[in-house]
């Protein structure tokens, strides 16, 4: 008989392993973004090329999030899932980081429990090289400013993915949910990042899909191209602490994939939204409708996307802004469509160790839907107008310790200009969500 571990059993076993291995390891894994409060506002992982390696080291970490939701929703046509205030499914992540050799680190991240996949499964893993095992001054000089990552990993497109909630790891996000247009995915590939004097540049190449794929593409009546293209993505910018009170960062990212077997740049999150079942049809399930409140433009065959980010920290005040423009299509379309996103948030952290914060965020997406035949139309009429989704959120939080966070948010989101046959037409949800978070 096949035995299946419950989420609670898996979590207890994982916690025991974390305690066992974390305290048995007598040295820290280097060049790692901390999973607690000290990891906030860290973007690319830090680089310390002068660290001394003495032996293999293993560290375990985790992120746990429990939410209580009090949201209400409505639309023009009715037929929405009936929701009431209550606790959502708890999310949990497990992180394993290994210092394999001098300047070489391994990461493996697993989701112990999530909305989209209730079972335990692996998000991805990669090897990070801050040094190379080659002798010679030329290699030392190159790697003093270079970091190389290879594996199945969260790709470094844009800066928002460093501030988003990822399953149980929600401690970096001062708000409850991610952007409406959620630019995040895991792909198999490699990245080369160069940093010096506040300037940075990166080039990455991946398979352009969320998982390994050796299948041939199938031609469609609209698209006979069966060639799978790699994804190429670039990033550059400036990040510097200008003085003890002011930090400024600007980043520009570009992602291009001209022929994919399953592109998921805006649908690569396999854990799910932190707003459960809002603007979802009656009869659905939380797992099958895992991305409530988000918008996926459906660019599954081809996509070209640009994201610009600016971050300023002035003592306790943080401002983070995003502009994003993407164009793409599916394999059953003949022309590309567009999606545009803008977002800005302000967070003020205060207290002796900035252990309290308040924040506000505005996020708006305008996009062209794929052609939709109007219900009852004879002949069929294609709807090709832009739709708009906007969100306003207010948040507050308290770090009881650097590992324990209590945060809450009040949110209002509206769906505008959707076709009358679309269940999202005149959709709206509002209310509050409270989260208890642990990260270490």
C-alpha positions as CSV (number, residue, x, y, z in Angstrom):
1,X,0.0,0.0,0.0
2,X,1.3,3.5,-0.9
3,X,1.7,5.7,2.1
4,X,1.2,9.4,1.7
5,X,2.5,12.0,4.2
6,X,0.2,14.8,5.2
7,X,1.3,18.4,4.9
8,X,1.5,18.6,8.7
9,X,3.8,15.5,8.8
10,X,6.0,16.9,6.0
11,X,6.3,20.2,7.8
12,X,7.2,18.6,11.1
13,X,9.9,16.4,9.5
14,X,11.3,19.4,7.5
15,X,11.4,21.5,10.7
16,X,13.3,18.7,12.5
17,X,15.8,18.5,9.6
18,X,16.2,22.3,9.6
19,X,17.1,22.4,13.3
20,X,19.4,19.3,13.0
21,X,21.4,20.5,10.0
22,X,21.4,24.2,10.8
23,X,22.9,23.8,14.2
24,X,25.3,21.0,13.2
25,X,26.8,23.3,10.5
26,X,29.4,25.4,12.3
27,X,29.9,28.0,9.5
28,X,27.7,30.1,7.3
29,X,27.0,29.5,3.6
30,X,28.3,32.5,1.8
31,X,26.9,34.9,-0.8
32,X,23.3,34.0,0.2
33,X,20.3,36.3,0.5
34,X,19.0,35.8,4.0
35,X,15.5,34.4,4.3
36,X,14.6,36.6,7.3
37,X,14.1,40.4,7.7
38,X,17.7,41.1,6.8
39,X,17.0,39.9,3.3
40,X,14.6,42.7,2.6
41,X,15.8,45.1,-0.2
42,X,18.5,42.8,-1.3
43,X,18.1,42.2,-5.0
44,X,20.9,40.0,-6.6
45,X,22.6,37.9,-4.0
46,X,25.6,39.6,-2.3
47,X,29.1,38.8,-3.5
48,X,32.1,38.4,-1.2
49,X,35.1,37.1,-3.2
50,X,37.5,37.3,-0.2
51,X,35.7,34.7,1.9
52,X,37.8,31.7,2.9
53,X,36.5,28.1,2.3
54,X,37.5,25.4,4.7
55,X,35.0,22.6,4.2
56,X,31.6,21.7,2.8
57,X,28.8,23.4,4.7
58,X,25.0,22.8,4.6
59,X,22.3,25.3,5.8
60,X,18.5,24.8,5.9
61,X,16.0,27.6,6.0
62,X,12.3,27.9,5.6
63,X,9.3,30.2,5.0
64,X,5.9,29.7,6.5
65,X,2.8,31.8,5.9
66,X,-0.7,31.5,7.4
67,X,-3.4,33.9,6.0
68,X,-6.9,34.9,7.2
69,X,-9.0,36.4,4.5
70,X,-12.0,38.7,4.6
71,X,-12.7,39.6,1.0
72,X,-15.9,40.2,-0.9
73,X,-16.5,40.2,-4.6
74,X,-19.1,41.0,-7.3
75,X,-19.5,41.3,-11.0
76,X,-22.2,42.2,-13.5
77,X,-23.5,38.7,-14.4
78,X,-23.3,36.9,-11.1
79,X,-22.3,33.2,-10.8
80,X,-19.2,33.9,-8.7
81,X,-17.7,31.5,-6.2
82,X,-19.3,32.1,-2.8
83,X,-16.6,33.2,-0.3
84,X,-16.8,34.0,3.4
85,X,-14.1,35.1,5.9
86,X,-11.8,32.3,6.9
87,X,-8.3,30.9,7.0
88,X,-6.6,30.0,3.8
89,X,-4.4,27.0,3.1
90,X,-1.0,27.5,4.9
91,X,2.0,27.8,2.6
92,X,5.5,26.5,3.5
93,X,8.9,26.5,1.7
94,X,12.1,24.6,2.4
95,X,15.5,26.0,1.4
96,X,18.7,24.0,1.3
97,X,22.0,25.9,0.6
98,X,25.3,24.1,0.3
99,X,28.8,25.6,0.1
100,X,30.3,23.0,-2.2
101,X,33.7,24.5,-2.7
102,X,35.5,27.8,-2.6
103,X,33.1,30.4,-4.1
104,X,30.7,27.7,-5.3
105,X,27.2,27.5,-3.8
106,X,24.3,25.1,-4.4
107,X,20.6,26.1,-3.8
108,X,17.6,23.8,-3.8
109,X,14.1,25.2,-3.0
110,X,11.1,23.0,-2.3
111,X,7.4,23.9,-1.8
112,X,6.2,21.9,1.2
113,X,2.6,23.1,0.8
114,X,0.9,25.6,-1.5
115,X,-2.4,26.5,-3.0
116,X,-1.8,25.2,-6.5
117,X,0.1,22.1,-5.4
118,X,-0.9,20.8,-2.0
119,X,1.8,18.1,-2.1
120,X,5.5,18.6,-1.6
121,X,7.5,19.3,-4.7
122,X,10.7,21.0,-5.9
123,X,10.6,24.6,-7.3
124,X,14.1,24.4,-8.7
125,X,17.8,24.4,-8.0
126,X,21.0,26.0,-9.3
127,X,24.7,26.3,-8.8
128,X,26.2,29.8,-8.2
129,X,29.8,30.5,-9.0
130,X,31.5,33.5,-7.4
131,X,34.9,31.9,-8.1
132,X,36.0,29.3,-10.7
133,X,38.3,26.4,-9.9
134,X,41.0,27.6,-12.4
135,X,44.3,29.0,-11.4
136,X,45.6,32.3,-12.7
137,X,45.3,36.0,-12.0
138,X,43.1,36.5,-15.1
139,X,40.4,34.2,-13.6
140,X,40.7,35.9,-10.2
141,X,40.3,39.3,-11.8
142,X,37.2,38.2,-13.9
143,X,35.5,36.5,-11.0
144,X,36.1,39.4,-8.6
145,X,33.3,41.2,-10.4
146,X,31.4,38.3,-11.9
147,X,28.7,35.8,-10.7
148,X,27.5,32.9,-12.8
149,X,24.3,30.9,-12.1
150,X,23.4,27.7,-13.9
151,X,20.4,25.5,-13.2
152,X,16.6,25.3,-13.2
153,X,15.9,28.6,-11.4
154,X,13.9,31.8,-10.9
155,X,15.2,33.9,-13.8
156,X,16.4,37.4,-13.1
157,X,13.9,39.4,-15.2
158,X,13.0,42.7,-13.6
159,X,13.3,43.7,-10.0
160,X,9.8,43.0,-8.8
161,X,10.5,39.2,-8.5
162,X,12.9,40.1,-5.6
163,X,10.0,41.7,-3.7
164,X,7.2,39.3,-4.4
165,X,5.6,36.6,-2.2
166,X,6.7,33.1,-3.3
167,X,4.7,30.3,-1.7
168,X,5.5,30.4,2.0
169,X,8.3,32.9,1.6
170,X,6.4,36.2,2.0
171,X,8.7,38.1,4.4
172,X,10.2,40.2,1.6
173,X,6.8,41.5,0.4
174,X,5.4,44.4,2.6
175,X,2.0,43.7,0.9
176,X,-0.1,40.5,0.7
177,X,-0.1,39.8,-3.0
178,X,2.2,40.3,-6.1
179,X,1.6,42.4,-9.1
180,X,-1.5,41.9,-11.3
181,X,0.8,41.1,-14.2
182,X,3.2,38.8,-12.3
183,X,6.5,38.6,-14.2
184,X,7.9,35.5,-12.6
185,X,8.9,32.0,-13.9
186,X,11.5,29.3,-13.5
187,X,13.4,28.1,-16.5
188,X,16.5,26.0,-17.3
189,X,19.5,28.0,-18.2
190,X,22.4,30.2,-17.1
191,X,23.1,33.8,-16.2
192,X,26.3,35.9,-16.1
193,X,26.2,38.9,-13.8
194,X,28.9,41.6,-13.7
195,X,29.0,44.2,-10.9
196,X,31.4,47.1,-10.3
197,X,31.2,50.5,-8.6
198,X,27.5,50.4,-8.4
199,X,27.0,49.5,-12.1
200,X,25.7,46.0,-13.1
201,X,24.9,44.1,-16.2
202,X,23.5,40.6,-16.8
203,X,22.9,38.3,-19.8
204,X,20.9,35.1,-19.5
205,X,19.9,32.2,-21.8
206,X,17.2,29.7,-21.0
207,X,15.0,27.0,-22.6
208,X,12.1,29.5,-22.5
209,X,9.8,27.0,-20.7
210,X,8.9,26.3,-17.1
211,X,10.3,22.7,-17.3
212,X,12.4,20.5,-19.5
213,X,10.8,19.6,-22.8
214,X,12.0,17.4,-25.6
215,X,8.7,17.2,-27.4
216,X,8.3,18.4,-31.0
217,X,6.0,21.4,-31.4
218,X,2.7,20.9,-33.2
219,X,1.9,23.2,-36.1
220,X,-1.4,25.0,-36.1
221,X,-3.5,26.6,-38.8
222,X,-2.3,30.0,-37.6
223,X,1.4,29.1,-36.9
224,X,3.4,26.5,-38.9
225,X,6.6,27.2,-37.0
226,X,7.6,24.1,-35.0
227,X,11.1,25.4,-34.0
228,X,11.7,25.9,-30.3
229,X,13.8,29.0,-29.6
230,X,15.8,29.7,-26.5
231,X,14.9,32.7,-24.4
232,X,17.4,35.6,-24.2
233,X,17.1,38.1,-21.4
234,X,19.2,41.1,-20.4
235,X,19.4,43.3,-17.4
236,X,21.4,46.4,-16.5
237,X,21.4,49.2,-14.1
238,X,22.9,51.1,-11.2
239,X,22.6,50.4,-7.4
240,X,24.5,52.3,-4.8
241,X,24.3,53.6,-1.2
242,X,24.9,57.3,-2.0
243,X,25.4,58.2,1.7
244,X,24.3,56.8,5.0
245,X,20.7,57.9,4.5
246,X,20.1,57.5,0.7
247,X,20.2,54.4,-1.5
248,X,19.2,54.6,-5.2
249,X,18.7,51.7,-7.7
250,X,17.6,51.7,-11.3
251,X,17.2,48.6,-13.4
252,X,16.1,47.8,-17.0
253,X,15.3,44.3,-18.1
254,X,14.4,42.8,-21.5
255,X,13.2,39.2,-22.2
256,X,12.7,37.7,-25.7
257,X,11.4,34.3,-26.8
258,X,10.3,34.1,-30.4
259,X,9.0,30.5,-30.5
260,X,8.3,28.5,-27.3
261,X,6.5,25.2,-26.6
262,X,5.0,26.7,-23.5
263,X,6.1,30.2,-22.5
264,X,5.1,31.2,-19.0
265,X,6.8,34.5,-18.2
266,X,3.5,35.9,-16.8
267,X,2.2,32.5,-15.6
268,X,5.2,30.7,-14.1
269,X,4.1,30.8,-10.4
270,X,3.2,27.3,-9.4
271,X,2.1,28.2,-5.8
272,X,-0.8,30.6,-6.3
273,X,-2.2,34.0,-5.4
274,X,-2.6,35.2,-1.9
275,X,-6.2,36.3,-2.7
276,X,-8.2,33.1,-2.6
277,X,-11.1,32.6,-5.1
278,X,-11.9,36.3,-5.8
279,X,-13.5,36.9,-9.2
280,X,-13.7,33.1,-9.8
281,X,-16.7,31.2,-11.1
282,X,-18.9,29.1,-8.9
283,X,-18.0,25.4,-8.8
284,X,-14.2,25.9,-9.0
285,X,-11.5,24.8,-6.6
286,X,-8.7,26.8,-5.0
287,X,-6.1,24.5,-6.7
288,X,-7.7,24.7,-10.2
289,X,-8.2,28.5,-9.8
290,X,-4.9,29.3,-8.1
291,X,-4.2,32.7,-9.6
292,X,-7.1,34.8,-8.4
293,X,-6.7,38.5,-8.8
294,X,-3.9,38.2,-11.4
295,X,-4.0,38.6,-15.2
296,X,-2.1,36.3,-17.6
297,X,-2.1,37.7,-21.1
298,X,-1.6,34.3,-22.6
299,X,1.6,34.9,-24.5
300,X,2.4,31.2,-24.7
301,X,4.2,31.0,-28.1
302,X,6.0,34.3,-28.4
303,X,6.8,37.1,-26.0
304,X,9.0,40.2,-25.9
305,X,8.9,42.1,-22.6
306,X,10.5,45.2,-21.1
307,X,10.5,46.0,-17.4
308,X,11.9,49.2,-15.8
309,X,12.3,49.6,-12.1
310,X,13.4,52.4,-9.7
311,X,14.0,52.0,-6.0
312,X,14.9,54.8,-3.5
313,X,15.4,54.4,0.2
314,X,15.7,57.6,2.2
315,X,16.2,56.6,5.8
316,X,13.0,54.7,6.7
317,X,11.1,55.7,3.5
318,X,11.1,53.4,0.5
319,X,9.7,54.1,-3.0
320,X,9.5,51.4,-5.6
321,X,8.2,51.9,-9.1
322,X,7.7,49.6,-12.1
323,X,6.8,50.2,-15.8
324,X,6.3,47.1,-17.9
325,X,5.4,46.6,-21.6
326,X,5.0,43.2,-23.2
327,X,3.9,42.0,-26.6
328,X,3.2,38.4,-27.6
329,X,0.7,35.8,-28.8
330,X,-0.3,32.1,-28.5
331,X,0.1,29.5,-31.2
332,X,-3.4,30.0,-32.4
333,X,-3.0,33.7,-33.1
334,X,-1.5,35.4,-36.2
335,X,-0.6,38.8,-34.7
336,X,0.8,39.9,-31.5
337,X,-1.1,41.7,-28.7
338,X,0.1,44.1,-26.0
339,X,0.0,44.4,-22.3
340,X,1.2,47.3,-20.2
341,X,1.6,47.6,-16.5
342,X,2.5,50.4,-14.1
343,X,2.9,50.2,-10.3
344,X,4.2,52.3,-7.5
345,X,4.4,51.7,-3.8
346,X,5.6,53.6,-0.8
347,X,6.7,51.9,2.4
348,X,7.7,53.7,5.6
349,X,9.6,51.7,8.1
350,X,10.0,52.9,11.7
351,X,11.0,51.8,15.1
352,X,14.4,51.2,16.7
353,X,15.2,48.5,14.1
354,X,12.6,49.5,11.5
355,X,10.5,46.7,12.8
356,X,7.2,48.5,12.0
357,X,6.0,49.6,8.6
358,X,3.1,51.1,6.8
359,X,2.6,51.2,3.0
360,X,0.4,52.0,0.1
361,X,0.5,50.6,-3.5
362,X,-1.2,51.4,-6.8
363,X,-1.0,48.8,-9.7
364,X,-2.8,49.1,-13.1
365,X,-2.7,46.8,-16.1
366,X,-4.1,47.6,-19.6
367,X,-4.1,44.7,-22.1
368,X,-5.6,43.5,-25.3
369,X,-7.5,40.3,-25.0
370,X,-7.3,37.5,-27.5
371,X,-10.2,37.6,-29.9
372,X,-13.4,36.6,-28.1
373,X,-16.6,35.8,-30.0
374,X,-19.5,37.6,-28.4
375,X,-22.1,35.2,-27.0
376,X,-25.2,35.1,-29.2
377,X,-23.8,37.2,-31.9
378,X,-24.7,36.2,-35.5
379,X,-22.4,36.3,-37.2
380,X,-19.7,36.2,-34.4
381,X,-18.3,39.5,-33.5
382,X,-14.7,39.7,-32.3
383,X,-14.1,41.8,-29.3
384,X,-10.7,43.5,-29.6
385,X,-10.8,46.4,-27.1
386,X,-8.3,47.0,-24.3
387,X,-9.3,45.9,-20.8
388,X,-8.1,47.5,-17.6
389,X,-7.5,46.1,-14.1
390,X,-6.5,48.4,-11.2
391,X,-5.7,47.8,-7.6
392,X,-5.2,50.0,-4.5
393,X,-3.7,48.4,-1.4
394,X,-2.8,49.7,2.1
395,X,-0.6,47.6,4.3
396,X,0.9,47.6,7.8
397,X,3.3,45.2,9.5
398,X,5.2,44.4,12.7
399,X,8.4,42.4,12.9
400,X,8.2,40.8,16.3
401,X,11.7,39.4,15.7
402,X,13.8,39.4,12.5
403,X,12.1,36.0,11.8
404,X,8.5,36.6,12.7
405,X,6.2,39.1,10.9
406,X,2.6,40.0,11.3
407,X,1.2,42.0,8.4
408,X,-2.2,43.0,7.1
409,X,-3.6,44.7,4.0
410,X,-6.8,46.4,2.8
411,X,-7.3,46.1,-0.9
412,X,-9.7,47.2,-3.7
413,X,-9.4,45.8,-7.2
414,X,-11.6,46.6,-10.2
415,X,-12.0,45.1,-13.7
416,X,-13.0,47.5,-16.4
417,X,-14.0,47.3,-20.1
418,X,-14.2,43.5,-20.2
419,X,-16.8,42.2,-22.8
420,X,-20.2,41.6,-21.4
421,X,-19.9,37.8,-22.0
422,X,-16.8,37.7,-19.8
423,X,-17.5,36.8,-16.1
424,X,-15.0,39.5,-15.1
425,X,-17.1,42.2,-16.6
426,X,-17.6,45.0,-14.0
427,X,-15.8,42.7,-11.5
428,X,-14.7,44.1,-8.2
429,X,-13.3,42.7,-4.9
430,X,-12.3,44.4,-1.7
431,X,-11.6,43.7,1.9
432,X,-8.7,42.6,4.1
433,X,-6.1,39.9,4.4
434,X,-3.9,39.2,7.5
435,X,-0.8,37.1,7.4
436,X,1.4,35.5,10.0
437,X,4.9,34.9,8.5
438,X,8.0,33.1,9.6
439,X,11.3,33.2,7.7
440,X,14.7,31.9,8.6
